Amino acid sequence: MKIAKVGNIIEFRDGLKGIVEKVNENSVIVDLTFMDNFRDLELDNRTVVNHKNYKIVQEKTS
């Protein structure tokens, strides 16, 4: 299992995507405002996702 880094874009739970803001021991904190349809989904700005429950879609470029 590859652990995301700050700035990576991850996908989780039925296609939701977000930008990793903080990496914790067992999870990441993700900014969901990255998605184009964020306002339509009526979600909170951020959420916590366990390392087991996401895949990295795009790694941060330096």
Distance bins in CASP14 RR format, pairs under 12 A and 6 or more apart:
PFRMAT RR
TARGET T0000
AUTHOR 0000-0000-0000
RMODE 2
METHOD distances of the structure
MODEL  1
1 26 0 0 0 0 0 1 0 0 0 0 0
1 50 0 0 0 0 0 1 0 0 0 0 0
1 51 1 0 0 1 0 0 0 0 0 0 0
1 52 1 0 0 1 0 0 0 0 0 0 0
1 53 0 0 0 0 0 1 0 0 0 0 0
1 54 0 0 0 0 1 0 0 0 0 0 0
1 55 0 0 0 0 1 0 0 0 0 0 0
1 56 0 0 0 0 0 1 0 0 0 0 0
2 8 0 0 0 0 1 0 0 0 0 0 0
2 10 0 0 0 0 0 1 0 0 0 0 0
2 23 0 0 0 0 0 1 0 0 0 0 0
2 28 0 0 0 0 0 1 0 0 0 0 0
2 51 0 0 0 0 1 0 0 0 0 0 0
2 52 0 0 0 0 0 1 0 0 0 0 0
2 54 0 0 0 0 0 1 0 0 0 0 0
2 55 0 0 0 0 1 0 0 0 0 0 0
2 56 1 0 0 1 0 0 0 0 0 0 0
2 57 0 0 0 0 0 1 0 0 0 0 0
2 59 0 0 0 0 1 0 0 0 0 0 0
3 10 0 0 0 0 0 1 0 0 0 0 0
3 20 0 0 0 0 1 0 0 0 0 0 0
3 23 1 0 0 1 0 0 0 0 0 0 0
3 24 0 0 0 0 0 1 0 0 0 0 0
3 25 0 0 0 0 1 0 0 0 0 0 0
3 26 0 0 0 0 1 0 0 0 0 0 0
3 27 0 0 0 0 1 0 0 0 0 0 0
3 28 1 0 0 1 0 0 0 0 0 0 0
3 49 0 0 0 0 0 1 0 0 0 0 0
3 50 0 0 0 0 0 1 0 0 0 0 0
3 51 1 0 1 0 0 0 0 0 0 0 0
3 52 0 0 0 0 0 1 0 0 0 0 0
3 54 0 0 0 0 1 0 0 0 0 0 0
3 55 0 0 0 0 0 1 0 0 0 0 0
3 56 0 0 0 0 1 0 0 0 0 0 0
3 59 0 0 0 0 0 1 0 0 0 0 0
4 10 1 0 1 0 0 0 0 0 0 0 0
4 11 0 0 0 0 0 1 0 0 0 0 0
4 12 0 0 0 0 0 1 0 0 0 0 0
4 17 0 0 0 0 0 1 0 0 0 0 0
4 18 0 0 0 0 0 1 0 0 0 0 0
4 19 0 0 0 0 1 0 0 0 0 0 0
4 20 1 0 1 0 0 0 0 0 0 0 0
4 21 0 0 0 0 0 1 0 0 0 0 0
4 22 0 0 0 0 0 1 0 0 0 0 0
4 23 1 0 0 1 0 0 0 0 0 0 0
4 24 0 0 0 0 0 1 0 0 0 0 0
4 27 0 0 0 0 0 1 0 0 0 0 0
4 28 1 0 1 0 0 0 0 0 0 0 0
4 29 0 0 0 0 0 1 0 0 0 0 0
4 30 0 0 0 0 1 0 0 0 0 0 0
4 49 0 0 0 0 1 0 0 0 0 0 0
4 50 0 0 0 0 0 1 0 0 0 0 0
4 51 1 0 0 1 0 0 0 0 0 0 0
4 52 0 0 0 0 0 1 0 0 0 0 0
4 53 0 0 0 0 0 1 0 0 0 0 0
4 54 1 0 0 1 0 0 0 0 0 0 0
4 55 0 0 0 0 1 0 0 0 0 0 0
4 56 1 0 1 0 0 0 0 0 0 0 0
4 57 0 0 0 0 1 0 0 0 0 0 0
4 58 0 0 0 0 0 1 0 0 0 0 0
4 59 0 0 0 0 1 0 0 0 0 0 0
4 60 0 0 0 0 1 0 0 0 0 0 0
5 19 0 0 0 0 0 1 0 0 0 0 0
5 20 1 0 0 1 0 0 0 0 0 0 0
5 21 0 0 0 0 0 1 0 0 0 0 0
5 22 0 0 0 0 0 1 0 0 0 0 0
5 23 1 0 0 1 0 0 0 0 0 0 0
5 28 0 0 0 0 1 0 0 0 0 0 0
5 51 0 0 0 0 0 1 0 0 0 0 0
5 56 0 0 0 0 1 0 0 0 0 0 0
5 58 0 0 0 0 0 1 0 0 0 0 0
5 59 1 0 0 1 0 0 0 0 0 0 0
5 60 1 0 0 1 0 0 0 0 0 0 0
5 61 0 0 0 0 0 1 0 0 0 0 0
5 62 0 0 0 0 0 1 0 0 0 0 0
6 19 0 0 0 0 1 0 0 0 0 0 0
6 20 1 0 1 0 0 0 0 0 0 0 0
6 21 1 0 0 1 0 0 0 0 0 0 0
6 22 1 0 0 1 0 0 0 0 0 0 0
6 23 1 0 0 1 0 0 0 0 0 0 0
6 24 0 0 0 0 0 1 0 0 0 0 0
6 28 0 0 0 0 1 0 0 0 0 0 0
6 29 0 0 0 0 1 0 0 0 0 0 0
6 30 0 0 0 0 0 1 0 0 0 0 0
6 31 0 0 0 0 0 1 0 0 0 0 0
6 59 0 0 0 0 0 1 0 0 0 0 0
6 60 1 0 0 1 0 0 0 0 0 0 0
7 18 0 0 0 0 1 0 0 0 0 0 0
7 19 1 0 1 0 0 0 0 0 0 0 0
7 20 1 0 1 0 0 0 0 0 0 0 0
7 21 1 0 0 1 0 0 0 0 0 0 0
7 22 0 0 0 0 0 1 0 0 0 0 0
7 23 0 0 0 0 1 0 0 0 0 0 0
7 28 0 0 0 0 1 0 0 0 0 0 0
7 29 0 0 0 0 0 1 0 0 0 0 0
7 30 0 0 0 0 1 0 0 0 0 0 0
7 31 0 0 0 0 1 0 0 0 0 0 0
7 34 0 0 0 0 1 0 0 0 0 0 0
7 56 0 0 0 0 0 1 0 0 0 0 0
7 57 0 0 0 0 0 1 0 0 0 0 0
7 58 0 0 0 0 1 0 0 0 0 0 0
7 59 0 0 0 0 1 0 0 0 0 0 0
7 60 1 0 1 0 0 0 0 0 0 0 0
7 61 0 0 0 0 1 0 0 0 0 0 0
7 62 0 0 0 0 0 1 0 0 0 0 0
8 17 0 0 0 0 0 1 0 0 0 0 0
8 18 0 0 0 0 1 0 0 0 0 0 0
8 19 1 0 0 1 0 0 0 0 0 0 0
8 20 1 0 1 0 0 0 0 0 0 0 0
8 21 0 0 0 0 0 1 0 0 0 0 0
8 22 0 0 0 0 0 1 0 0 0 0 0
8 23 0 0 0 0 1 0 0 0 0 0 0
8 28 0 0 0 0 1 0 0 0 0 0 0
8 30 0 0 0 0 1 0 0 0 0 0 0
8 31 0 0 0 0 0 1 0 0 0 0 0
8 34 0 0 0 0 0 1 0 0 0 0 0
8 49 0 0 0 0 0 1 0 0 0 0 0
8 54 0 0 0 0 1 0 0 0 0 0 0
8 55 0 0 0 0 0 1 0 0 0 0 0
8 56 1 0 1 0 0 0 0 0 0 0 0
8 57 1 0 0 1 0 0 0 0 0 0 0
8 58 1 0 0 1 0 0 0 0 0 0 0
8 59 1 0 1 0 0 0 0 0 0 0 0
8 60 1 0 1 0 0 0 0 0 0 0 0
8 61 0 0 0 0 0 1 0 0 0 0 0
9 15 0 0 0 0 0 1 0 0 0 0 0
9 16 0 0 0 0 0 1 0 0 0 0 0
9 17 1 0 0 1 0 0 0 0 0 0 0
9 18 1 0 1 0 0 0 0 0 0 0 0
9 19 1 0 1 0 0 0 0 0 0 0 0
9 20 1 0 0 1 0 0 0 0 0 0 0
9 21 0 0 0 0 0 1 0 0 0 0 0
9 28 0 0 0 0 0 1 0 0 0 0 0
9 30 0 0 0 0 1 0 0 0 0 0 0
9 31 0 0 0 0 1 0 0 0 0 0 0
9 32 0 0 0 0 0 1 0 0 0 0 0
9 34 1 0 0 1 0 0 0 0 0 0 0
9 35 0 0 0 0 0 1 0 0 0 0 0
9 54 0 0 0 0 0 1 0 0 0 0 0
9 55 0 0 0 0 0 1 0 0 0 0 0
9 56 1 0 0 1 0 0 0 0 0 0 0
9 57 1 0 1 0 0 0 0 0 0 0 0
9 58 1 0 1 0 0 0 0 0 0 0 0
9 59 0 0 0 0 1 0 0 0 0 0 0
9 60 0 0 0 0 1 0 0 0 0 0 0
9 61 0 0 0 0 0 1 0 0 0 0 0
10 16 0 0 0 0 1 0 0 0 0 0 0
10 17 1 0 0 1 0 0 0 0 0 0 0
10 18 1 0 0 1 0 0 0 0 0 0 0
10 19 0 0 0 0 1 0 0 0 0 0 0
10 20 1 0 0 1 0 0 0 0 0 0 0
10 21 0 0 0 0 0 1 0 0 0 0 0
10 23 0 0 0 0 0 1 0 0 0 0 0
10 27 0 0 0 0 0 1 0 0 0 0 0
10 28 1 0 0 1 0 0 0 0 0 0 0
10 29 0 0 0 0 0 1 0 0 0 0 0
10 30 1 0 0 1 0 0 0 0 0 0 0
10 31 0 0 0 0 0 1 0 0 0 0 0
10 32 0 0 0 0 0 1 0 0 0 0 0
10 34 0 0 0 0 1 0 0 0 0 0 0
10 35 0 0 0 0 0 1 0 0 0 0 0
10 47 0 0 0 0 0 1 0 0 0 0 0
10 48 0 0 0 0 0 1 0 0 0 0 0
10 49 1 0 0 1 0 0 0 0 0 0 0
10 50 0 0 0 0 0 1 0 0 0 0 0
10 51 0 0 0 0 1 0 0 0 0 0 0
10 53 0 0 0 0 1 0 0 0 0 0 0
10 54 1 0 1 0 0 0 0 0 0 0 0
10 55 1 0 0 1 0 0 0 0 0 0 0
10 56 1 0 1 0 0 0 0 0 0 0 0
10 57 1 0 0 1 0 0 0 0 0 0 0
10 58 0 0 0 0 1 0 0 0 0 0 0
10 59 0 0 0 0 0 1 0 0 0 0 0
10 60 0 0 0 0 0 1 0 0 0 0 0
11 17 1 0 1 0 0 0 0 0 0 0 0
11 18 1 0 0 1 0 0 0 0 0 0 0
11 19 0 0 0 0 0 1 0 0 0 0 0
11 20 0 0 0 0 0 1 0 0 0 0 0
11 30 0 0 0 0 0 1 0 0 0 0 0
11 32 0 0 0 0 0 1 0 0 0 0 0
11 34 0 0 0 0 0 1 0 0 0 0 0
11 35 0 0 0 0 0 1 0 0 0 0 0
11 49 0 0 0 0 1 0 0 0 0 0 0
11 53 0 0 0 0 0 1 0 0 0 0 0
11 54 1 0 0 1 0 0 0 0 0 0 0
11 55 1 0 1 0 0 0 0 0 0 0 0
11 56 0 0 0 0 1 0 0 0 0 0 0
11 57 1 0 1 0 0 0 0 0 0 0 0
11 58 0 0 0 0 1 0 0 0 0 0 0
12 18 0 0 0 0 1 0 0 0 0 0 0
12 20 0 0 0 0 0 1 0 0 0 0 0
12 27 0 0 0 0 0 1 0 0 0 0 0
12 28 0 0 0 0 1 0 0 0 0 0 0
12 30 1 0 0 1 0 0 0 0 0 0 0
12 32 0 0 0 0 0 1 0 0 0 0 0
12 35 0 0 0 0 0 1 0 0 0 0 0
12 47 0 0 0 0 1 0 0 0 0 0 0
12 48 0 0 0 0 0 1 0 0 0 0 0
12 49 1 0 1 0 0 0 0 0 0 0 0
12 50 0 0 0 0 1 0 0 0 0 0 0
12 51 0 0 0 0 0 1 0 0 0 0 0
12 52 0 0 0 0 0 1 0 0 0 0 0
12 53 1 0 1 0 0 0 0 0 0 0 0
12 54 1 1 0 0 0 0 0 0 0 0 0
12 55 1 0 0 1 0 0 0 0 0 0 0
12 56 0 0 0 0 0 1 0 0 0 0 0
12 57 0 0 0 0 1 0 0 0 0 0 0
13 30 0 0 0 0 0 1 0 0 0 0 0
13 32 0 0 0 0 0 1 0 0 0 0 0
13 41 0 0 0 0 0 1 0 0 0 0 0
13 43 0 0 0 0 0 1 0 0 0 0 0
13 47 0 0 0 0 1 0 0 0 0 0 0
13 48 0 0 0 0 0 1 0 0 0 0 0
13 49 1 0 0 1 0 0 0 0 0 0 0
13 50 0 0 0 0 0 1 0 0 0 0 0
13 52 0 0 0 0 0 1 0 0 0 0 0
13 53 1 0 0 1 0 0 0 0 0 0 0
13 54 0 0 0 0 1 0 0 0 0 0 0
13 55 0 0 0 0 0 1 0 0 0 0 0
14 41 0 0 0 0 0 1 0 0 0 0 0
14 43 0 0 0 0 0 1 0 0 0 0 0
14 53 0 0 0 0 0 1 0 0 0 0 0
14 54 0 0 0 0 0 1 0 0 0 0 0
15 32 0 0 0 0 0 1 0 0 0 0 0
15 35 0 0 0 0 1 0 0 0 0 0 0
15 37 0 0 0 0 0 1 0 0 0 0 0
15 41 0 0 0 0 0 1 0 0 0 0 0
15 49 0 0 0 0 0 1 0 0 0 0 0
15 53 0 0 0 0 0 1 0 0 0 0 0
15 54 0 0 0 0 0 1 0 0 0 0 0
15 55 0 0 0 0 1 0 0 0 0 0 0
15 57 0 0 0 0 1 0 0 0 0 0 0
16 30 0 0 0 0 1 0 0 0 0 0 0
16 31 0 0 0 0 0 1 0 0 0 0 0
16 32 1 0 0 1 0 0 0 0 0 0 0
16 33 0 0 0 0 0 1 0 0 0 0 0
16 34 0 0 0 0 1 0 0 0 0 0 0
16 35 1 0 0 1 0 0 0 0 0 0 0
16 37 0 0 0 0 1 0 0 0 0 0 0
16 38 0 0 0 0 1 0 0 0 0 0 0
16 41 1 0 0 1 0 0 0 0 0 0 0
16 43 1 0 0 1 0 0 0 0 0 0 0
16 44 0 0 0 0 0 1 0 0 0 0 0
16 47 0 0 0 0 1 0 0 0 0 0 0
16 49 0 0 0 0 1 0 0 0 0 0 0
16 53 0 0 0 0 0 1 0 0 0 0 0
16 54 0 0 0 0 1 0 0 0 0 0 0
16 55 0 0 0 0 0 1 0 0 0 0 0
16 57 0 0 0 0 0 1 0 0 0 0 0
17 30 0 0 0 0 1 0 0 0 0 0 0
17 31 0 0 0 0 0 1 0 0 0 0 0
17 32 1 0 0 1 0 0 0 0 0 0 0
17 33 0 0 0 0 0 1 0 0 0 0 0
17 34 1 0 0 1 0 0 0 0 0 0 0
17 35 1 0 1 0 0 0 0 0 0 0 0
17 36 0 0 0 0 1 0 0 0 0 0 0
17 37 0 0 0 0 0 1 0 0 0 0 0
17 38 0 0 0 0 1 0 0 0 0 0 0
17 41 0 0 0 0 0 1 0 0 0 0 0
17 43 0 0 0 0 0 1 0 0 0 0 0
17 47 0 0 0 0 0 1 0 0 0 0 0
17 49 0 0 0 0 0 1 0 0 0 0 0
17 54 0 0 0 0 1 0 0 0 0 0 0
17 55 0 0 0 0 0 1 0 0 0 0 0
17 56 0 0 0 0 0 1 0 0 0 0 0
17 57 1 0 0 1 0 0 0 0 0 0 0
17 58 0 0 0 0 1 0 0 0 0 0 0
18 28 0 0 0 0 1 0 0 0 0 0 0
18 29 0 0 0 0 0 1 0 0 0 0 0
18 30 1 0 1 0 0 0 0 0 0 0 0
18 31 1 0 1 0 0 0 0 0 0 0 0
18 32 1 0 1 0 0 0 0 0 0 0 0
18 33 0 0 0 0 1 0 0 0 0 0 0
18 34 1 0 1 0 0 0 0 0 0 0 0
18 35 1 0 0 1 0 0 0 0 0 0 0
18 36 0 0 0 0 0 1 0 0 0 0 0
18 38 0 0 0 0 1 0 0 0 0 0 0
18 41 0 0 0 0 0 1 0 0 0 0 0
18 43 0 0 0 0 0 1 0 0 0 0 0
18 45 0 0 0 0 0 1 0 0 0 0 0
18 46 0 0 0 0 1 0 0 0 0 0 0
18 47 0 0 0 0 1 0 0 0 0 0 0
18 49 0 0 0 0 1 0 0 0 0 0 0
18 54 0 0 0 0 1 0 0 0 0 0 0
18 55 0 0 0 0 0 1 0 0 0 0 0
18 56 0 0 0 0 0 1 0 0 0 0 0
18 57 0 0 0 0 1 0 0 0 0 0 0
18 58 0 0 0 0 0 1 0 0 0 0 0
19 28 0 0 0 0 1 0 0 0 0 0 0
19 29 0 0 0 0 1 0 0 0 0 0 0
19 30 1 0 0 1 0 0 0 0 0 0 0
19 31 1 0 1 0 0 0 0 0 0 0 0
19 32 0 0 0 0 1 0 0 0 0 0 0
19 33 0 0 0 0 1 0 0 0 0 0 0
19 34 1 0 1 0 0 0 0 0 0 0 0
19 35 0 0 0 0 1 0 0 0 0 0 0
19 38 0 0 0 0 0 1 0 0 0 0 0
19 45 0 0 0 0 0 1 0 0 0 0 0
19 46 0 0 0 0 1 0 0 0 0 0 0
19 47 0 0 0 0 0 1 0 0 0 0 0
19 49 0 0 0 0 0 1 0 0 0 0 0
19 54 0 0 0 0 0 1 0 0 0 0 0
19 56 0 0 0 0 0 1 0 0 0 0 0
19 57 0 0 0 0 0 1 0 0 0 0 0
19 58 0 0 0 0 1 0 0 0 0 0 0
19 59 0 0 0 0 0 1 0 0 0 0 0
19 60 0 0 0 0 1 0 0 0 0 0 0
20 27 0 0 0 0 0 1 0 0 0 0 0
20 28 1 0 1 0 0 0 0 0 0 0 0
20 29 1 0 0 1 0 0 0 0 0 0 0
20 30 1 0 1 0 0 0 0 0 0 0 0
20 31 1 0 0 1 0 0 0 0 0 0 0
20 32 0 0 0 0 0 1 0 0 0 0 0
20 34 0 0 0 0 0 1 0 0 0 0 0
20 46 0 0 0 0 0 1 0 0 0 0 0
20 47 0 0 0 0 0 1 0 0 0 0 0
20 48 0 0 0 0 0 1 0 0 0 0 0
20 49 0 0 0 0 1 0 0 0 0 0 0
20 51 0 0 0 0 0 1 0 0 0 0 0
20 54 0 0 0 0 1 0 0 0 0 0 0
20 56 0 0 0 0 1 0 0 0 0 0 0
20 57 0 0 0 0 0 1 0 0 0 0 0
20 58 0 0 0 0 0 1 0 0 0 0 0
20 59 0 0 0 0 0 1 0 0 0 0 0
20 60 0 0 0 0 1 0 0 0 0 0 0
21 27 0 0 0 0 0 1 0 0 0 0 0
21 28 1 0 0 1 0 0 0 0 0 0 0
21 29 1 0 1 0 0 0 0 0 0 0 0
21 30 1 0 0 1 0 0 0 0 0 0 0
21 31 1 0 1 0 0 0 0 0 0 0 0
21 32 0 0 0 0 0 1 0 0 0 0 0
21 33 0 0 0 0 0 1 0 0 0 0 0
21 34 0 0 0 0 0 1 0 0 0 0 0
21 45 0 0 0 0 0 1 0 0 0 0 0
21 46 1 0 0 1 0 0 0 0 0 0 0
21 47 0 0 0 0 0 1 0 0 0 0 0
21 48 0 0 0 0 0 1 0 0 0 0 0
21 49 0 0 0 0 0 1 0 0 0 0 0
21 60 0 0 0 0 0 1 0 0 0 0 0
22 28 1 0 0 1 0 0 0 0 0 0 0
22 29 1 0 1 0 0 0 0 0 0 0 0
22 30 0 0 0 0 1 0 0 0 0 0 0
22 31 0 0 0 0 1 0 0 0 0 0 0
22 46 0 0 0 0 1 0 0 0 0 0 0
22 47 0 0 0 0 0 1 0 0 0 0 0
22 48 0 0 0 0 1 0 0 0 0 0 0
22 49 0 0 0 0 0 1 0 0 0 0 0
23 29 0 0 0 0 1 0 0 0 0 0 0
23 30 0 0 0 0 0 1 0 0 0 0 0
23 48 0 0 0 0 0 1 0 0 0 0 0
23 49 0 0 0 0 0 1 0 0 0 0 0
23 50 0 0 0 0 0 1 0 0 0 0 0
23 51 0 0 0 0 1 0 0 0 0 0 0
23 54 0 0 0 0 0 1 0 0 0 0 0
23 56 0 0 0 0 0 1 0 0 0 0 0
23 60 0 0 0 0 0 1 0 0 0 0 0
24 30 0 0 0 0 0 1 0 0 0 0 0
24 48 1 0 0 1 0 0 0 0 0 0 0
24 49 0 0 0 0 0 1 0 0 0 0 0
24 50 0 0 0 0 1 0 0 0 0 0 0
24 51 0 0 0 0 1 0 0 0 0 0 0
25 48 0 0 0 0 0 1 0 0 0 0 0
25 50 0 0 0 0 0 1 0 0 0 0 0
25 51 0 0 0 0 1 0 0 0 0 0 0
26 48 0 0 0 0 1 0 0 0 0 0 0
26 49 0 0 0 0 0 1 0 0 0 0 0
26 50 1 0 0 1 0 0 0 0 0 0 0
26 51 1 0 0 1 0 0 0 0 0 0 0
26 52 0 0 0 0 1 0 0 0 0 0 0
26 53 0 0 0 0 0 1 0 0 0 0 0
27 46 0 0 0 0 0 1 0 0 0 0 0
27 47 0 0 0 0 1 0 0 0 0 0 0
27 48 1 0 1 0 0 0 0 0 0 0 0
27 49 1 0 0 1 0 0 0 0 0 0 0
27 50 1 0 1 0 0 0 0 0 0 0 0
27 51 1 0 0 1 0 0 0 0 0 0 0
27 52 0 0 0 0 1 0 0 0 0 0 0
27 53 0 0 0 0 1 0 0 0 0 0 0
27 54 0 0 0 0 1 0 0 0 0 0 0
28 46 0 0 0 0 0 1 0 0 0 0 0
28 47 0 0 0 0 1 0 0 0 0 0 0
28 48 1 0 0 1 0 0 0 0 0 0 0
28 49 1 0 1 0 0 0 0 0 0 0 0
28 50 0 0 0 0 1 0 0 0 0 0 0
28 51 1 0 0 1 0 0 0 0 0 0 0
28 52 0 0 0 0 0 1 0 0 0 0 0
28 53 0 0 0 0 1 0 0 0 0 0 0
28 54 1 0 0 1 0 0 0 0 0 0 0
28 55 0 0 0 0 0 1 0 0 0 0 0
28 56 0 0 0 0 0 1 0 0 0 0 0
29 44 0 0 0 0 0 1 0 0 0 0 0
29 45 0 0 0 0 0 1 0 0 0 0 0
29 46 1 0 1 0 0 0 0 0 0 0 0
29 47 1 0 0 1 0 0 0 0 0 0 0
29 48 1 0 1 0 0 0 0 0 0 0 0
29 49 0 0 0 0 1 0 0 0 0 0 0
29 50 0 0 0 0 0 1 0 0 0 0 0
29 54 0 0 0 0 0 1 0 0 0 0 0
30 38 0 0 0 0 0 1 0 0 0 0 0
30 43 0 0 0 0 0 1 0 0 0 0 0
30 44 0 0 0 0 0 1 0 0 0 0 0
30 45 0 0 0 0 1 0 0 0 0 0 0
30 46 1 0 0 1 0 0 0 0 0 0 0
30 47 1 0 1 0 0 0 0 0 0 0 0
30 48 1 0 0 1 0 0 0 0 0 0 0
30 49 1 0 1 0 0 0 0 0 0 0 0
30 50 0 0 0 0 0 1 0 0 0 0 0
30 51 0 0 0 0 0 1 0 0 0 0 0
30 53 0 0 0 0 0 1 0 0 0 0 0
30 54 0 0 0 0 1 0 0 0 0 0 0
30 56 0 0 0 0 0 1 0 0 0 0 0
30 57 0 0 0 0 0 1 0 0 0 0 0
31 38 0 0 0 0 1 0 0 0 0 0 0
31 43 0 0 0 0 0 1 0 0 0 0 0
31 44 0 0 0 0 0 1 0 0 0 0 0
31 45 1 0 0 1 0 0 0 0 0 0 0
31 46 1 0 1 0 0 0 0 0 0 0 0
31 47 0 0 0 0 1 0 0 0 0 0 0
31 48 0 0 0 0 0 1 0 0 0 0 0
31 49 0 0 0 0 0 1 0 0 0 0 0
32 38 1 0 1 0 0 0 0 0 0 0 0
32 39 0 0 0 0 0 1 0 0 0 0 0
32 40 0 0 0 0 0 1 0 0 0 0 0
32 41 0 0 0 0 1 0 0 0 0 0 0
32 42 0 0 0 0 0 1 0 0 0 0 0
32 43 1 0 1 0 0 0 0 0 0 0 0
32 44 1 0 0 1 0 0 0 0 0 0 0
32 45 1 0 0 1 0 0 0 0 0 0 0
32 46 1 0 0 1 0 0 0 0 0 0 0
32 47 1 0 0 1 0 0 0 0 0 0 0
32 48 0 0 0 0 0 1 0 0 0 0 0
32 49 0 0 0 0 0 1 0 0 0 0 0
33 39 0 0 0 0 1 0 0 0 0 0 0
33 41 0 0 0 0 0 1 0 0 0 0 0
33 43 0 0 0 0 1 0 0 0 0 0 0
33 44 0 0 0 0 1 0 0 0 0 0 0
33 45 1 0 1 0 0 0 0 0 0 0 0
33 46 0 0 0 0 1 0 0 0 0 0 0
33 47 0 0 0 0 0 1 0 0 0 0 0
34 43 0 0 0 0 0 1 0 0 0 0 0
34 45 0 0 0 0 0 1 0 0 0 0 0
34 46 0 0 0 0 0 1 0 0 0 0 0
34 47 0 0 0 0 0 1 0 0 0 0 0
34 57 0 0 0 0 0 1 0 0 0 0 0
34 58 0 0 0 0 0 1 0 0 0 0 0
35 41 1 0 0 1 0 0 0 0 0 0 0
35 43 0 0 0 0 1 0 0 0 0 0 0
35 45 0 0 0 0 0 1 0 0 0 0 0
35 47 0 0 0 0 0 1 0 0 0 0 0
35 57 0 0 0 0 0 1 0 0 0 0 0
37 43 0 0 0 0 1 0 0 0 0 0 0
38 44 0 0 0 0 0 1 0 0 0 0 0
38 45 0 0 0 0 1 0 0 0 0 0 0
38 46 0 0 0 0 0 1 0 0 0 0 0
38 47 0 0 0 0 0 1 0 0 0 0 0
39 45 0 0 0 0 0 1 0 0 0 0 0
41 47 0 0 0 0 0 1 0 0 0 0 0
47 53 0 0 0 0 0 1 0 0 0 0 0
47 54 0 0 0 0 0 1 0 0 0 0 0
48 54 0 0 0 0 0 1 0 0 0 0 0
49 55 0 0 0 0 0 1 0 0 0 0 0
49 56 0 0 0 0 0 1 0 0 0 0 0
END
